[in-house]
Amino acid sequence: MPTTSIYSGIVRMLDLALGPEAHALEGMFLVAPDGREGEVREQLARPAFSRVADLKVRYLPYGELKGNREMIARFGHGMKPIRAIARELV
């Protein structure tokens, strides 16, 4: 089932975000195939993932990352260009 990998990815992300090294994280990106944004949003609407809103996680489609990678490498500085192409989830 396709959403299983999304579910598992969100669980792993939360393990990192809520673990002992969480203070080192400044925002996270859930990177997935372009056509899966709806599935990502459906999974994040589950009560089990209610803490995700606190983490300000953004969705980053593969296509956006691939299509903008040269510009990011050439002109980007820090996380600003990545945030610019990512989409807010909650």
PDB file of N, CA, C and O in Angstrom, chain B, residues numbered from 101:
ATOM      1  N   MET B 101       0.847  -1.188   0.000  1.00  0.00           N
ATOM      2  CA  MET B 101       0.000   0.000   0.000  1.00  0.00           C
ATOM      3  C   MET B 101       0.884   1.240   0.000  1.00  0.00           C
ATOM      4  O   MET B 101       1.771   1.334   0.848  1.00  0.00           O
ATOM      5  N   PRO B 102       0.692   2.181  -0.892  1.00  0.00           N
ATOM      6  CA  PRO B 102       1.571   3.346  -1.015  1.00  0.00           C
ATOM      7  C   PRO B 102       1.662   4.215   0.234  1.00  0.00           C
ATOM      8  O   PRO B 102       2.740   4.723   0.543  1.00  0.00           O
ATOM      9  N   THR B 103       0.563   4.400   0.960  1.00  0.00           N
ATOM     10  CA  THR B 103       0.613   5.294   2.116  1.00  0.00           C
ATOM     11  C   THR B 103       1.423   4.714   3.266  1.00  0.00           C
ATOM     12  O   THR B 103       1.814   5.447   4.174  1.00  0.00           O
ATOM     13  N   THR B 104       1.684   3.404   3.244  1.00  0.00           N
ATOM     14  CA  THR B 104       2.476   2.804   4.308  1.00  0.00           C
ATOM     15  C   THR B 104       3.850   3.453   4.377  1.00  0.00           C
ATOM     16  O   THR B 104       4.341   3.726   5.473  1.00  0.00           O
ATOM     17  N   SER B 105       4.478   3.707   3.241  1.00  0.00           N
ATOM     18  CA  SER B 105       5.802   4.327   3.259  1.00  0.00           C
ATOM     19  C   SER B 105       5.719   5.770   3.764  1.00  0.00           C
ATOM     20  O   SER B 105       6.635   6.239   4.439  1.00  0.00           O
ATOM     21  N   ILE B 106       4.650   6.466   3.450  1.00  0.00           N
ATOM     22  CA  ILE B 106       4.473   7.825   3.956  1.00  0.00           C
ATOM     23  C   ILE B 106       4.284   7.776   5.464  1.00  0.00           C
ATOM     24  O   ILE B 106       4.903   8.548   6.197  1.00  0.00           O
ATOM     25  N   TYR B 107       3.437   6.879   5.925  1.00  0.00           N
ATOM     26  CA  TYR B 107       3.206   6.709   7.358  1.00  0.00           C
ATOM     27  C   TYR B 107       4.521   6.412   8.077  1.00  0.00           C
ATOM     28  O   TYR B 107       4.839   7.036   9.089  1.00  0.00           O
ATOM     29  N   SER B 108       5.275   5.459   7.547  1.00  0.00           N
ATOM     30  CA  SER B 108       6.551   5.091   8.162  1.00  0.00           C
ATOM     31  C   SER B 108       7.535   6.252   8.161  1.00  0.00           C
ATOM     32  O   SER B 108       8.270   6.452   9.128  1.00  0.00           O
ATOM     33  N   GLY B 109       7.546   7.012   7.078  1.00  0.00           N
ATOM     34  CA  GLY B 109       8.434   8.168   7.000  1.00  0.00           C
ATOM     35  C   GLY B 109       8.083   9.219   8.038  1.00  0.00           C
ATOM     36  O   GLY B 109       8.971   9.816   8.647  1.00  0.00           O
ATOM     37  N   ILE B 110       6.797   9.446   8.243  1.00  0.00           N
ATOM     38  CA  ILE B 110       6.373  10.422   9.248  1.00  0.00           C
ATOM     39  C   ILE B 110       6.748   9.935  10.648  1.00  0.00           C
ATOM     40  O   ILE B 110       7.198  10.722  11.480  1.00  0.00           O
ATOM     41  N   VAL B 111       6.564   8.651  10.906  1.00  0.00           N
ATOM     42  CA  VAL B 111       6.932   8.095  12.216  1.00  0.00           C
ATOM     43  C   VAL B 111       8.430   8.265  12.460  1.00  0.00           C
ATOM     44  O   VAL B 111       8.833   8.658  13.554  1.00  0.00           O
ATOM     45  N   ARG B 112       9.246   7.980  11.471  1.00  0.00           N
ATOM     46  CA  ARG B 112      10.706   8.148  11.625  1.00  0.00           C
ATOM     47  C   ARG B 112      11.064   9.615  11.848  1.00  0.00           C
ATOM     48  O   ARG B 112      11.917   9.936  12.676  1.00  0.00           O
ATOM     49  N   MET B 113      10.405  10.500  11.104  1.00  0.00           N
ATOM     50  CA  MET B 113      10.662  11.930  11.273  1.00  0.00           C
ATOM     51  C   MET B 113      10.320  12.365  12.696  1.00  0.00           C
ATOM     52  O   MET B 113      11.081  13.110  13.313  1.00  0.00           O
ATOM     53  N   LEU B 114       9.188  11.909  13.219  1.00  0.00           N
ATOM     54  CA  LEU B 114       8.798  12.265  14.588  1.00  0.00           C
ATOM     55  C   LEU B 114       9.765  11.684  15.609  1.00  0.00           C
ATOM     56  O   LEU B 114      10.048  12.323  16.623  1.00  0.00           O
ATOM     57  N   ASP B 115      10.274  10.489  15.358  1.00  0.00           N
ATOM     58  CA  ASP B 115      11.291   9.921  16.251  1.00  0.00           C
ATOM     59  C   ASP B 115      12.491  10.849  16.361  1.00  0.00           C
ATOM     60  O   ASP B 115      13.014  11.076  17.452  1.00  0.00           O
ATOM     61  N   LEU B 116      12.922  11.380  15.227  1.00  0.00           N
ATOM     62  CA  LEU B 116      14.046  12.324  15.231  1.00  0.00           C
ATOM     63  C   LEU B 116      13.670  13.644  15.906  1.00  0.00           C
ATOM     64  O   LEU B 116      14.409  14.159  16.745  1.00  0.00           O
ATOM     65  N   ALA B 117      12.525  14.172  15.530  1.00  0.00           N
ATOM     66  CA  ALA B 117      12.117  15.489  16.003  1.00  0.00           C
ATOM     67  C   ALA B 117      11.824  15.517  17.503  1.00  0.00           C
ATOM     68  O   ALA B 117      12.033  16.539  18.156  1.00  0.00           O
ATOM     69  N   LEU B 118      11.352  14.423  18.040  1.00  0.00           N
ATOM     70  CA  LEU B 118      10.973  14.388  19.446  1.00  0.00           C
ATOM     71  C   LEU B 118      11.986  13.646  20.307  1.00  0.00           C
ATOM     72  O   LEU B 118      11.769  13.456  21.504  1.00  0.00           O
ATOM     73  N   GLY B 119      13.092  13.227  19.698  1.00  0.00           N
ATOM     74  CA  GLY B 119      14.123  12.488  20.423  1.00  0.00           C
ATOM     75  C   GLY B 119      15.056  13.397  21.198  1.00  0.00           C
ATOM     76  O   GLY B 119      14.842  14.607  21.267  1.00  0.00           O
ATOM     77  N   PRO B 120      16.095  12.808  21.784  1.00  0.00           N
ATOM     78  CA  PRO B 120      17.017  13.556  22.653  1.00  0.00           C
ATOM     79  C   PRO B 120      17.808  14.661  21.944  1.00  0.00           C
ATOM     80  O   PRO B 120      18.262  15.598  22.600  1.00  0.00           O
ATOM     81  N   GLU B 121      17.979  14.574  20.645  1.00  0.00           N
ATOM     82  CA  GLU B 121      18.724  15.592  19.901  1.00  0.00           C
ATOM     83  C   GLU B 121      17.802  16.603  19.228  1.00  0.00           C
ATOM     84  O   GLU B 121      18.231  17.320  18.324  1.00  0.00           O
ATOM     85  N   ALA B 122      16.569  16.670  19.646  1.00  0.00           N
ATOM     86  CA  ALA B 122      15.572  17.522  19.001  1.00  0.00           C
ATOM     87  C   ALA B 122      15.966  18.994  19.005  1.00  0.00           C
ATOM     88  O   ALA B 122      15.572  19.737  18.107  1.00  0.00           O
ATOM     89  N   HIS B 123      16.723  19.421  19.985  1.00  0.00           N
ATOM     90  CA  HIS B 123      17.114  20.833  20.047  1.00  0.00           C
ATOM     91  C   HIS B 123      17.957  21.256  18.849  1.00  0.00           C
ATOM     92  O   HIS B 123      18.062  22.448  18.560  1.00  0.00           O
ATOM     93  N   ALA B 124      18.552  20.306  18.154  1.00  0.00           N
ATOM     94  CA  ALA B 124      19.403  20.615  17.002  1.00  0.00           C
ATOM     95  C   ALA B 124      18.599  20.805  15.717  1.00  0.00           C
ATOM     96  O   ALA B 124      19.153  21.230  14.703  1.00  0.00           O
ATOM     97  N   LEU B 125      17.320  20.500  15.743  1.00  0.00           N
ATOM     98  CA  LEU B 125      16.496  20.581  14.541  1.00  0.00           C
ATOM     99  C   LEU B 125      15.799  21.928  14.458  1.00  0.00           C
ATOM    100  O   LEU B 125      15.220  22.395  15.439  1.00  0.00           O
ATOM    101  N   GLU B 126      15.852  22.549  13.295  1.00  0.00           N
ATOM    102  CA  GLU B 126      15.248  23.871  13.098  1.00  0.00           C
ATOM    103  C   GLU B 126      14.083  23.854  12.134  1.00  0.00           C
ATOM    104  O   GLU B 126      13.815  24.882  11.512  1.00  0.00           O
ATOM    105  N   GLY B 127      13.419  22.818  11.981  1.00  0.00           N
ATOM    106  CA  GLY B 127      12.368  22.698  10.970  1.00  0.00           C
ATOM    107  C   GLY B 127      12.717  21.528  10.090  1.00  0.00           C
ATOM    108  O   GLY B 127      13.884  21.254   9.810  1.00  0.00           O
ATOM    109  N   MET B 128      11.701  20.861   9.670  1.00  0.00           N
ATOM    110  CA  MET B 128      11.946  19.650   8.913  1.00  0.00           C
ATOM    111  C   MET B 128      11.164  19.685   7.611  1.00  0.00           C
ATOM    112  O   MET B 128      10.186  20.419   7.467  1.00  0.00           O
ATOM    113  N   PHE B 129      11.619  18.877   6.677  1.00  0.00           N
ATOM    114  CA  PHE B 129      10.981  18.766   5.374  1.00  0.00           C
ATOM    115  C   PHE B 129      10.636  17.310   5.129  1.00  0.00           C
ATOM    116  O   PHE B 129      11.461  16.420   5.336  1.00  0.00           O
ATOM    117  N   LEU B 130       9.428  17.081   4.694  1.00  0.00           N
ATOM    118  CA  LEU B 130       9.010  15.754   4.303  1.00  0.00           C
ATOM    119  C   LEU B 130       9.105  15.722   2.779  1.00  0.00           C
ATOM    120  O   LEU B 130       8.284  16.323   2.086  1.00  0.00           O
ATOM    121  N   VAL B 131      10.095  15.027   2.274  1.00  0.00           N
ATOM    122  CA  VAL B 131      10.349  14.975   0.835  1.00  0.00           C
ATOM    123  C   VAL B 131       9.708  13.709   0.285  1.00  0.00           C
ATOM    124  O   VAL B 131       9.976  12.605   0.760  1.00  0.00           O
ATOM    125  N   ALA B 132       8.854  13.883  -0.729  1.00  0.00           N
ATOM    126  CA  ALA B 132       8.125  12.750  -1.302  1.00  0.00           C
ATOM    127  C   ALA B 132       7.827  13.034  -2.773  1.00  0.00           C
ATOM    128  O   ALA B 132       7.978  14.165  -3.235  1.00  0.00           O
ATOM    129  N   PRO B 133       7.404  12.008  -3.503  1.00  0.00           N
ATOM    130  CA  PRO B 133       7.059  12.207  -4.917  1.00  0.00           C
ATOM    131  C   PRO B 133       5.987  13.278  -5.098  1.00  0.00           C
ATOM    132  O   PRO B 133       5.140  13.480  -4.228  1.00  0.00           O
ATOM    133  N   ASP B 134       6.037  13.949  -6.226  1.00  0.00           N
ATOM    134  CA  ASP B 134       5.131  15.061  -6.526  1.00  0.00           C
ATOM    135  C   ASP B 134       3.662  14.712  -6.313  1.00  0.00           C
ATOM    136  O   ASP B 134       2.927  15.494  -5.710  1.00  0.00           O
ATOM    137  N   GLY B 135       3.237  13.591  -6.780  1.00  0.00           N
ATOM    138  CA  GLY B 135       1.835  13.230  -6.730  1.00  0.00           C
ATOM    139  C   GLY B 135       1.341  12.708  -5.392  1.00  0.00           C
ATOM    140  O   GLY B 135       0.199  12.260  -5.298  1.00  0.00           O
ATOM    141  N   ARG B 136       2.164  12.753  -4.358  1.00  0.00           N
ATOM    142  CA  ARG B 136       1.789  12.164  -3.075  1.00  0.00           C
ATOM    143  C   ARG B 136       1.394  13.190  -2.016  1.00  0.00           C
ATOM    144  O   ARG B 136       1.149  12.820  -0.868  1.00  0.00           O
ATOM    145  N   GLU B 137       1.328  14.460  -2.374  1.00  0.00           N
ATOM    146  CA  GLU B 137       1.030  15.496  -1.379  1.00  0.00           C
ATOM    147  C   GLU B 137      -0.299  15.228  -0.671  1.00  0.00           C
ATOM    148  O   GLU B 137      -0.396  15.394   0.545  1.00  0.00           O
ATOM    149  N   GLY B 138      -1.306  14.821  -1.410  1.00  0.00           N
ATOM    150  CA  GLY B 138      -2.600  14.526  -0.801  1.00  0.00           C
ATOM    151  C   GLY B 138      -2.504  13.428   0.239  1.00  0.00           C
ATOM    152  O   GLY B 138      -3.105  13.519   1.309  1.00  0.00           O
ATOM    153  N   GLU B 139      -1.746  12.389  -0.078  1.00  0.00           N
ATOM    154  CA  GLU B 139      -1.559  11.292   0.870  1.00  0.00           C
ATOM    155  C   GLU B 139      -0.807  11.754   2.114  1.00  0.00           C
ATOM    156  O   GLU B 139      -1.125  11.345   3.231  1.00  0.00           O
ATOM    157  N   VAL B 140       0.191  12.607   1.912  1.00  0.00           N
ATOM    158  CA  VAL B 140       0.939  13.153   3.050  1.00  0.00           C
ATOM    159  C   VAL B 140      -0.010  13.928   3.953  1.00  0.00           C
ATOM    160  O   VAL B 140       0.000  13.750   5.171  1.00  0.00           O
ATOM    161  N   ARG B 141      -0.820  14.777   3.364  1.00  0.00           N
ATOM    162  CA  ARG B 141      -1.767  15.576   4.153  1.00  0.00           C
ATOM    163  C   ARG B 141      -2.788  14.692   4.873  1.00  0.00           C
ATOM    164  O   ARG B 141      -3.141  14.963   6.021  1.00  0.00           O
ATOM    165  N   GLU B 142      -3.261  13.637   4.204  1.00  0.00           N
ATOM    166  CA  GLU B 142      -4.207  12.709   4.842  1.00  0.00           C
ATOM    167  C   GLU B 142      -3.584  12.047   6.064  1.00  0.00           C
ATOM    168  O   GLU B 142      -4.214  11.949   7.117  1.00  0.00           O
ATOM    169  N   GLN B 143      -2.355  11.600   5.919  1.00  0.00           N
ATOM    170  CA  GLN B 143      -1.678  10.956   7.056  1.00  0.00           C
ATOM    171  C   GLN B 143      -1.472  11.941   8.201  1.00  0.00           C
ATOM    172  O   GLN B 143      -1.660  11.589   9.365  1.00  0.00           O
ATOM    173  N   LEU B 144      -1.088  13.168   7.876  1.00  0.00           N
ATOM    174  CA  LEU B 144      -0.832  14.158   8.922  1.00  0.00           C
ATOM    175  C   LEU B 144      -2.108  14.603   9.631  1.00  0.00           C
ATOM    176  O   LEU B 144      -2.042  15.173  10.720  1.00  0.00           O
ATOM    177  N   ALA B 145      -3.262  14.349   9.029  1.00  0.00           N
ATOM    178  CA  ALA B 145      -4.536  14.688   9.668  1.00  0.00           C
ATOM    179  C   ALA B 145      -4.918  13.672  10.748  1.00  0.00           C
ATOM    180  O   ALA B 145      -5.850  13.910  11.515  1.00  0.00           O
ATOM    181  N   ARG B 146      -4.219  12.561  10.812  1.00  0.00           N
ATOM    182  CA  ARG B 146      -4.505  11.535  11.817  1.00  0.00           C
ATOM    183  C   ARG B 146      -4.167  12.061  13.210  1.00  0.00           C
ATOM    184  O   ARG B 146      -3.178  12.773  13.383  1.00  0.00           O
ATOM    185  N   PRO B 147      -4.979  11.713  14.193  1.00  0.00           N
ATOM    186  CA  PRO B 147      -4.707  12.161  15.567  1.00  0.00           C
ATOM    187  C   PRO B 147      -3.312  11.768  16.072  1.00  0.00           C
ATOM    188  O   PRO B 147      -2.713  12.491  16.868  1.00  0.00           O
ATOM    189  N   ALA B 148      -2.809  10.646  15.617  1.00  0.00           N
ATOM    190  CA  ALA B 148      -1.486  10.194  16.061  1.00  0.00           C
ATOM    191  C   ALA B 148      -0.379  11.178  15.682  1.00  0.00           C
ATOM    192  O   ALA B 148       0.681  11.196  16.308  1.00  0.00           O
ATOM    193  N   PHE B 149      -0.626  11.990  14.664  1.00  0.00           N
ATOM    194  CA  PHE B 149       0.394  12.922  14.195  1.00  0.00           C
ATOM    195  C   PHE B 149       0.076  14.375  14.564  1.00  0.00           C
ATOM    196  O   PHE B 149       0.538  15.295  13.890  1.00  0.00           O
ATOM    197  N   SER B 150      -0.687  14.582  15.600  1.00  0.00           N
ATOM    198  CA  SER B 150      -1.097  15.937  15.987  1.00  0.00           C
ATOM    199  C   SER B 150       0.085  16.824  16.373  1.00  0.00           C
ATOM    200  O   SER B 150      -0.017  18.046  16.269  1.00  0.00           O
ATOM    201  N   ARG B 151       1.185  16.256  16.807  1.00  0.00           N
ATOM    202  CA  ARG B 151       2.359  17.052  17.192  1.00  0.00           C
ATOM    203  C   ARG B 151       3.121  17.622  16.001  1.00  0.00           C
ATOM    204  O   ARG B 151       3.962  18.503  16.182  1.00  0.00           O
ATOM    205  N   VAL B 152       2.854  17.153  14.817  1.00  0.00           N
ATOM    206  CA  VAL B 152       3.559  17.619  13.620  1.00  0.00           C
ATOM    207  C   VAL B 152       3.358  19.120  13.421  1.00  0.00           C
ATOM    208  O   VAL B 152       4.272  19.810  12.971  1.00  0.00           O
ATOM    209  N   ALA B 153       2.190  19.623  13.745  1.00  0.00           N
ATOM    210  CA  ALA B 153       1.918  21.059  13.593  1.00  0.00           C
ATOM    211  C   ALA B 153       2.902  21.888  14.412  1.00  0.00           C
ATOM    212  O   ALA B 153       3.294  22.975  13.987  1.00  0.00           O
ATOM    213  N   ASP B 154       3.304  21.396  15.569  1.00  0.00           N
ATOM    214  CA  ASP B 154       4.268  22.106  16.418  1.00  0.00           C
ATOM    215  C   ASP B 154       5.653  22.183  15.787  1.00  0.00           C
ATOM    216  O   ASP B 154       6.443  23.067  16.120  1.00  0.00           O
ATOM    217  N   LEU B 155       5.942  21.270  14.889  1.00  0.00           N
ATOM    218  CA  LEU B 155       7.275  21.170  14.301  1.00  0.00           C
ATOM    219  C   LEU B 155       7.444  22.010  13.037  1.00  0.00           C
ATOM    220  O   LEU B 155       8.556  22.149  12.528  1.00  0.00           O
ATOM    221  N   LYS B 156       6.354  22.564  12.535  1.00  0.00           N
ATOM    222  CA  LYS B 156       6.392  23.374  11.317  1.00  0.00           C
ATOM    223  C   LYS B 156       7.045  22.623  10.146  1.00  0.00           C
ATOM    224  O   LYS B 156       7.918  23.145   9.453  1.00  0.00           O
ATOM    225  N   VAL B 157       6.598  21.405   9.958  1.00  0.00           N
ATOM    226  CA  VAL B 157       7.101  20.559   8.879  1.00  0.00           C
ATOM    227  C   VAL B 157       6.553  21.060   7.555  1.00  0.00           C
ATOM    228  O   VAL B 157       5.399  21.482   7.476  1.00  0.00           O
ATOM    229  N   ARG B 158       7.377  21.017   6.515  1.00  0.00           N
ATOM    230  CA  ARG B 158       6.971  21.422   5.177  1.00  0.00           C
ATOM    231  C   ARG B 158       7.111  20.240   4.224  1.00  0.00           C
ATOM    232  O   ARG B 158       7.951  19.362   4.418  1.00  0.00           O
ATOM    233  N   TYR B 159       6.280  20.238   3.203  1.00  0.00           N
ATOM    234  CA  TYR B 159       6.318  19.213   2.161  1.00  0.00           C
ATOM    235  C   TYR B 159       7.177  19.718   1.012  1.00  0.00           C
ATOM    236  O   TYR B 159       7.014  20.845   0.546  1.00  0.00           O
ATOM    237  N   LEU B 160       8.081  18.879   0.568  1.00  0.00           N
ATOM    238  CA  LEU B 160       8.965  19.232  -0.536  1.00  0.00           C
ATOM    239  C   LEU B 160       8.866  18.150  -1.601  1.00  0.00           C
ATOM    240  O   LEU B 160       9.418  17.062  -1.434  1.00  0.00           O
ATOM    241  N   PRO B 161       8.165  18.441  -2.697  1.00  0.00           N
ATOM    242  CA  PRO B 161       8.043  17.444  -3.768  1.00  0.00           C
ATOM    243  C   PRO B 161       9.381  17.222  -4.475  1.00  0.00           C
ATOM    244  O   PRO B 161      10.163  18.155  -4.663  1.00  0.00           O
ATOM    245  N   TYR B 162       9.624  15.984  -4.856  1.00  0.00           N
ATOM    246  CA  TYR B 162      10.859  15.662  -5.578  1.00  0.00           C
ATOM    247  C   TYR B 162      11.063  16.574  -6.780  1.00  0.00           C
ATOM    248  O   TYR B 162      12.170  17.055  -7.025  1.00  0.00           O
ATOM    249  N   GLY B 163       9.990  16.808  -7.526  1.00  0.00           N
ATOM    250  CA  GLY B 163      10.095  17.611  -8.747  1.00  0.00           C
ATOM    251  C   GLY B 163      10.588  19.027  -8.478  1.00  0.00           C
ATOM    252  O   GLY B 163      11.388  19.562  -9.245  1.00  0.00           O
ATOM    253  N   GLU B 164      10.119  19.633  -7.399  1.00  0.00           N
ATOM    254  CA  GLU B 164      10.570  20.988  -7.043  1.00  0.00           C
ATOM    255  C   GLU B 164      12.053  20.980  -6.682  1.00  0.00           C
ATOM    256  O   GLU B 164      12.811  21.859  -7.092  1.00  0.00           O
ATOM    257  N   LEU B 165      12.442  19.994  -5.923  1.00  0.00           N
ATOM    258  CA  LEU B 165      13.844  19.901  -5.521  1.00  0.00           C
ATOM    259  C   LEU B 165      14.740  19.657  -6.737  1.00  0.00           C
ATOM    260  O   LEU B 165      15.774  20.305  -6.899  1.00  0.00           O
ATOM    261  N   LYS B 166      14.333  18.720  -7.582  1.00  0.00           N
ATOM    262  CA  LYS B 166      15.108  18.410  -8.784  1.00  0.00           C
ATOM    263  C   LYS B 166      15.142  19.591  -9.746  1.00  0.00           C
ATOM    264  O   LYS B 166      16.199  19.921 -10.284  1.00  0.00           O
ATOM    265  N   GLY B 167      13.999  20.227  -9.966  1.00  0.00           N
ATOM    266  CA  GLY B 167      13.910  21.330 -10.907  1.00  0.00           C
ATOM    267  C   GLY B 167      14.656  22.581 -10.473  1.00  0.00           C
ATOM    268  O   GLY B 167      15.030  23.404 -11.309  1.00  0.00           O
ATOM    269  N   ASN B 168      14.872  22.727  -9.193  1.00  0.00           N
ATOM    270  CA  ASN B 168      15.523  23.937  -8.675  1.00  0.00           C
ATOM    271  C   ASN B 168      16.919  23.694  -8.113  1.00  0.00           C
ATOM    272  O   ASN B 168      17.538  24.622  -7.591  1.00  0.00           O
ATOM    273  N   ARG B 169      17.421  22.483  -8.206  1.00  0.00           N
ATOM    274  CA  ARG B 169      18.695  22.166  -7.535  1.00  0.00           C
ATOM    275  C   ARG B 169      19.872  22.989  -8.045  1.00  0.00           C
ATOM    276  O   ARG B 169      20.730  23.385  -7.256  1.00  0.00           O
ATOM    277  N   GLU B 170      19.929  23.251  -9.338  1.00  0.00           N
ATOM    278  CA  GLU B 170      21.052  24.030  -9.859  1.00  0.00           C
ATOM    279  C   GLU B 170      21.008  25.472  -9.363  1.00  0.00           C
ATOM    280  O   GLU B 170      22.038  26.040  -9.000  1.00  0.00           O
ATOM    281  N   MET B 171      19.823  26.056  -9.348  1.00  0.00           N
ATOM    282  CA  MET B 171      19.685  27.429  -8.858  1.00  0.00           C
ATOM    283  C   MET B 171      19.987  27.509  -7.366  1.00  0.00           C
ATOM    284  O   MET B 171      20.614  28.463  -6.906  1.00  0.00           O
ATOM    285  N   ILE B 172      19.545  26.514  -6.618  1.00  0.00           N
ATOM    286  CA  ILE B 172      19.816  26.484  -5.183  1.00  0.00           C
ATOM    287  C   ILE B 172      21.318  26.391  -4.945  1.00  0.00           C
ATOM    288  O   ILE B 172      21.865  27.108  -4.106  1.00  0.00           O
ATOM    289  N   ALA B 173      21.977  25.517  -5.678  1.00  0.00           N
ATOM    290  CA  ALA B 173      23.419  25.352  -5.520  1.00  0.00           C
ATOM    291  C   ALA B 173      24.178  26.611  -5.925  1.00  0.00           C
ATOM    292  O   ALA B 173      25.192  26.959  -5.322  1.00  0.00           O
ATOM    293  N   ARG B 174      23.682  27.278  -6.937  1.00  0.00           N
ATOM    294  CA  ARG B 174      24.384  28.448  -7.452  1.00  0.00           C
ATOM    295  C   ARG B 174      24.134  29.703  -6.627  1.00  0.00           C
ATOM    296  O   ARG B 174      25.063  30.460  -6.342  1.00  0.00           O
ATOM    297  N   PHE B 175      22.881  29.924  -6.244  1.00  0.00           N
ATOM    298  CA  PHE B 175      22.521  31.175  -5.580  1.00  0.00           C
ATOM    299  C   PHE B 175      22.069  31.017  -4.139  1.00  0.00           C
ATOM    300  O   PHE B 175      21.958  31.999  -3.405  1.00  0.00           O
ATOM    301  N   GLY B 176      21.815  29.806  -3.743  1.00  0.00           N
ATOM    302  CA  GLY B 176      21.260  29.584  -2.410  1.00  0.00           C
ATOM    303  C   GLY B 176      22.263  29.776  -1.295  1.00  0.00           C
ATOM    304  O   GLY B 176      23.468  29.585  -1.462  1.00  0.00           O
ATOM    305  N   HIS B 177      21.727  30.159  -0.158  1.00  0.00           N
ATOM    306  CA  HIS B 177      22.547  30.292   1.045  1.00  0.00           C
ATOM    307  C   HIS B 177      21.690  29.831   2.218  1.00  0.00           C
ATOM    308  O   HIS B 177      20.612  30.378   2.450  1.00  0.00           O
ATOM    309  N   GLY B 178      22.150  28.846   2.946  1.00  0.00           N
ATOM    310  CA  GLY B 178      21.383  28.345   4.064  1.00  0.00           C
ATOM    311  C   GLY B 178      20.116  27.634   3.595  1.00  0.00           C
ATOM    312  O   GLY B 178      20.079  27.067   2.503  1.00  0.00           O
ATOM    313  N   MET B 179      19.092  27.670   4.421  1.00  0.00           N
ATOM    314  CA  MET B 179      17.851  26.964   4.123  1.00  0.00           C
ATOM    315  C   MET B 179      16.816  27.838   3.418  1.00  0.00           C
ATOM    316  O   MET B 179      15.754  27.340   3.043  1.00  0.00           O
ATOM    317  N   LYS B 180      17.091  29.101   3.233  1.00  0.00           N
ATOM    318  CA  LYS B 180      16.109  30.004   2.631  1.00  0.00           C
ATOM    319  C   LYS B 180      15.590  29.520   1.276  1.00  0.00           C
ATOM    320  O   LYS B 180      14.375  29.523   1.076  1.00  0.00           O
ATOM    321  N   PRO B 181      16.443  29.104   0.337  1.00  0.00           N
ATOM    322  CA  PRO B 181      15.911  28.658  -0.956  1.00  0.00           C
ATOM    323  C   PRO B 181      15.094  27.372  -0.857  1.00  0.00           C
ATOM    324  O   PRO B 181      14.160  27.174  -1.634  1.00  0.00           O
ATOM    325  N   ILE B 182      15.426  26.514   0.068  1.00  0.00           N
ATOM    326  CA  ILE B 182      14.664  25.280   0.251  1.00  0.00           C
ATOM    327  C   ILE B 182      13.281  25.620   0.806  1.00  0.00           C
ATOM    328  O   ILE B 182      12.274  25.085   0.343  1.00  0.00           O
ATOM    329  N   ARG B 183      13.236  26.497   1.787  1.00  0.00           N
ATOM    330  CA  ARG B 183      11.950  26.918   2.343  1.00  0.00           C
ATOM    331  C   ARG B 183      11.075  27.580   1.280  1.00  0.00           C
ATOM    332  O   ARG B 183       9.850  27.454   1.308  1.00  0.00           O
ATOM    333  N   ALA B 184      11.701  28.275   0.356  1.00  0.00           N
ATOM    334  CA  ALA B 184      10.951  28.984  -0.688  1.00  0.00           C
ATOM    335  C   ALA B 184      10.208  28.032  -1.618  1.00  0.00           C
ATOM    336  O   ALA B 184       9.140  28.380  -2.121  1.00  0.00           O
ATOM    337  N   ILE B 185      10.750  26.838  -1.858  1.00  0.00           N
ATOM    338  CA  ILE B 185      10.091  25.901  -2.771  1.00  0.00           C
ATOM    339  C   ILE B 185       9.271  24.849  -2.035  1.00  0.00           C
ATOM    340  O   ILE B 185       8.515  24.112  -2.668  1.00  0.00           O
ATOM    341  N   ALA B 186       9.400  24.762  -0.728  1.00  0.00           N
ATOM    342  CA  ALA B 186       8.621  23.793   0.058  1.00  0.00           C
ATOM    343  C   ALA B 186       7.229  24.356   0.342  1.00  0.00           C
ATOM    344  O   ALA B 186       7.012  25.566   0.278  1.00  0.00           O
ATOM    345  N   ARG B 187       6.307  23.477   0.650  1.00  0.00           N
ATOM    346  CA  ARG B 187       4.922  23.865   0.919  1.00  0.00           C
ATOM    347  C   ARG B 187       4.580  23.608   2.378  1.00  0.00           C
ATOM    348  O   ARG B 187       4.934  22.567   2.931  1.00  0.00           O
ATOM    349  N   GLU B 188       3.899  24.549   2.994  1.00  0.00           N
ATOM    350  CA  GLU B 188       3.462  24.363   4.376  1.00  0.00           C
ATOM    351  C   GLU B 188       2.422  23.257   4.415  1.00  0.00           C
ATOM    352  O   GLU B 188       1.587  23.136   3.519  1.00  0.00           O
ATOM    353  N   LEU B 189       2.483  22.457   5.462  1.00  0.00           N
ATOM    354  CA  LEU B 189       1.549  21.342   5.579  1.00  0.00           C
ATOM    355  C   LEU B 189       0.402  21.620   6.543  1.00  0.00           C
ATOM    356  O   LEU B 189      -0.733  21.224   6.275  1.00  0.00           O
ATOM    357  N   VAL B 190       0.668  22.274   7.630  1.00  0.00           N
ATOM    358  CA  VAL B 190      -0.381  22.517   8.629  1.00  0.00           C
ATOM    359  C   VAL B 190      -0.342  23.943   9.105  1.00  0.00           C
ATOM    360  O   VAL B 190      -1.150  24.334   9.948  1.00  0.00           O
TER     361      VAL B 190
END
